[in-house]
Amino acid sequence: MNDRGERYEALACAHLRAAGLSLLARNFQTRFGELDLVMRDDDVLVFVEVRYRARDGFGGGAESITAGKRRKLTTAAQQFLQANPKLAALPCRFDVVSMSGNDDAPAIEWLRNAFDT
């Protein structure tokens, strides 16, 4: 990951932590793909995809998550649950944190339960 990607993930993580979520893992790697952030929102396990777009003329970050990307995220989440069996009983959701605009102070949009598996 490049420095810019790490910066946006850090901004997203800080935004979610300020909203009360707690970080469990960052950049969880599997052979199927990566989970940007894994967080806990009370008793819900949250898999977070972070997206940045300088301009949203072709859609925002959330719209850039294709069916194929959703499948990869779902499979990576299953791998995370297998690696962390104590968390497997928790309800799960997929959130997207989409950022756009000014690189120094991007607008942040948090989409809870952005897609179903």
Summary of the structure (lengths in Angstrom):
residues: 117
radius of gyration: 13.6
end to end distance: 25.9
largest distance: 42.3
contacts: 347
relative contact order: 0.20
helix: 33%
strand: 36%
